[in-house]
Amino acid sequence: MPDNQVPSVWMRPEKSGRGPHPGLSRAEITAAAIRLADAEGLEAVSMRRVAAELGSGTMSLYRYVRRRDELVELMYDEVLGEHELPAEPSGDWRADLRRLAVQSRLVMLRHQWMAALFIARPSIGPRSLRLMNFELSTMDSLGLDIDRVMGFAGMVSAFTRGFVQAELAESEAVRRTGLTEDEWRTATAPYIGQVITPDRYPALYRFMVEADDNPDLDQAFEAGVDIVLDGIELAIQRHSR
């Protein structure tokens, strides 16, 4: 059957009826793939590598997962289950969206491959659907149309993902260059001091001289989320006039 006619992984039974009685489960396969991605990055995840991690033959995995894309979807949905959310929104949309943003950042920092995984089409796994439903329900009491709610929620998600990607970029720079941030600053200081002068680049010079060299990233993230929420609140107020 062509791939575009294969039912979604969420619609198929846990295992195929063909072949000998399998000794694995989708949960075990997904957990092994997540461990591998956490340790070596998403590019390290293949059916062969996951099978090796489980001490199984590669072909046995295909009784549970038909292709790598399905496995990635299972992984993505599984880690979304790490969000600690109440059954229903609290009624305070700002607090709920802020809490969701903070938890999303923590999940992506634990599983760094997620920040670079761009999901153009929404995941339809059970944890993903619960999370999306919670997110869209946070503004139920405001009388907004659903497209506007989706747009506002998307703004918070976009800020969160972008912030985490910037955080992880520093780790990648260390891995790529072998220099810590302090070592890089020391190496580039003579050039920076020569080129960035107050008469040539006044705003940039002020940043270099006055900016906090080691900002608290937790505080910076939460302050940024609050700014995004302030903008959303202003838009809601304008809409209700």
N, C-alpha and C positions, 0 to 999 in steps of 0.2 A: 504494500500500500504506500503511495507517495506520502512524503512527510506532511504535506498540507492537508491530507485526509486522515492523518492519525489523530484520534481523540486526544484532548489535553491530558497531561499526566495526572491532573486532578480528577479526571473522569474515569481513569482506568483502574482496574484492581491493583492491589499492592504488588502482586506477582503474576507472572504468566503461568498458564496451566501446562505449558509445554516443558519437557525435560524432567530430570530427576527432581525430587523434592529439594528446593533451595534451602540453604542454611543462612541466608542473609535477610536483611530487611531494608526498605528504603531509608528508614531512620538511621541505621548503621552506616549505610553508604553515604548519606548526606553528612553525617557527623564526621566521617573520615575525610570527606572532601573539604569541609570547613576547616578541619585541623590542618590540612595540607595548604589551603589558601592562606590561612593565618600565618603559617610558618614561612611559606615561599612565594606567596602571591597567587593571584587567580590564574596566571598563565601556566602555573605548575600543575593545575588540575586537569587531568585527562582520565579517560576511563581506565587506561592501562595503569597509571600511577595510583589511582584510588584502589583498583583491584589489588595491586601489590601491597598497599597499606593494610588491606584487609586479609592478605594471605589467600586471595582467591584468584580464579582465572578471569581474564577480562570479559570473556563471552558470558560469564554467569551474571555480570552486572546488567547486561541487556535484557534479562528477564524482568528487571525492575524499572530501568531507565533506558529509553530508546536512543538517546543522544546526549551529548555534553550540554547543550542548551537547556535541556530539561533538568539536568543535574544542577546547573547554575540557578535555575528558578527554584528548585527545592532548597538550595543553600540560602538564597536570598530570603525566602519565606521563613525558613527556620530561624535565622538570626533576628528577623523582625519580631519574633516571639519574645525577645529579651526585653522589649519595652514593658515597663511596669505601669499599667494603666488601670484605672477603675472601670467597672462595667459600663458606666455612663459618665458623660461629661458633668462637671460640677455646676455648670450654669455661669461660671466666670470664664468667658471665652479667652480673655488675655492669659489668665493663669493656666488654662488648659493647653493653649497653643505654646506657651512658654515652656511648660513642663514637657510637652511632646518634643520641642526643639532640643532641650537639654538632654533628654534621654536619647534622641536620635544621634546627637553628637557622640555620646558615650558609646553607643553601639558601633558607630563607624570607626571610632578610635580603637575599639577592641578588635574589630574585623576590618582592617584597613583597606582591603580589596573592595569593600562596598562603596567607598567614597568615589572610586574611579569607575564603578559599574553604573553606566547610564542606562536606565530602564525607560525606553521611549514609550513602550506599551505597559500599562500597569500590570503588576503581578496579580494573579487571581487566586493565589493560595489562601487558605483559611486565616492565617495570621495577617497577611497583607490586607485582606478584605476587612478584618476587624479593625486594623489600624486606620485604614482609609475611612471607614464608617465613623469611627470615633472623631477623627480629624474634621470631617464634614459636619458632624453633629454639634461641634462646639459652638456654632453660631445659630443654632436652631431658633433661638428666642429673638433674633434681631430682625426677622422679617425680610431677609435678603434673598434675592434669587440665587439658585444653586450655582450658576456660572460665576457670579461674583464671589460666593463663598469659596469655590474651587480656586479662583484666582488669588484670593487672600491667603488661603492655606498654602498654595504653591509658592508664594513670596517667602513665607517663613521657611519652607523646605529648601528653596533655592539658596537663601542666605546660609542656612545650616550646612548644606553640602559644600558650598563655596568656601566657608570658613574652615571646615575640616580639611578640604583639599589643600588650602594654603598652609595649614598646620603640618600636614603630611609631606608637603613639598620640601620642607627643611630637612626632614629625615631622609628623603630621597637624595637631596643635594649632598648630605654627609656621606651617604652610601656611594654616590657617583664620584665625588671628588676626593674622598678620604679626609676632608677638612671639617672640623667642627665650625660652628658659626663664629666663635671667638678667633679661631685660627684663620678663617677666611677674612675677618675684619682686619686682623694684624697684617696679613699679606697684602691687602688692597689699600691699607691706610695711606701709604705714600702717594699713590695715584689719586685717591679720593681727596686728600688734602690739597693737592696741586690743582685739580680740576674744578671741584665744587667750592667756589668762592662766593662771598656775599654780594659782590657786584655782578657776577655772571649768573648765578642761580640763587637768588635771595631766599625764596621759599624753601628750596631744597636744602640750602645751607642751614636755615633755621631748624629744619627737621633733623639734620645730622647733629646739630649742637644741642638742641633742647629735648628731643624725643626720648622717651624711656627705652633704654637698650634692652631691657628684659621685662616686658609687660606681663602681667598675670593673664594668661590666656583664658582661664575660666571667667574672670571678670570682664575681659574684653568681649568674649562671646556673649555673655548675658547682657552686657550693655548694648551690643549690636542688635540682639533680638528685641530688646525693649524699644530701640529706635524704629525697627521694622513694625512692631506692634503699634507704636505711636502713629506712624503713617497710616496704618490700616484703620486705627480708631478715627483719625481725621477724615478719611475717606467715607467711613460709615456715617459720621456726623453730617457730612455734606449730602450724602445720599438720602438721609432721613429728613432733610429740610423741606 
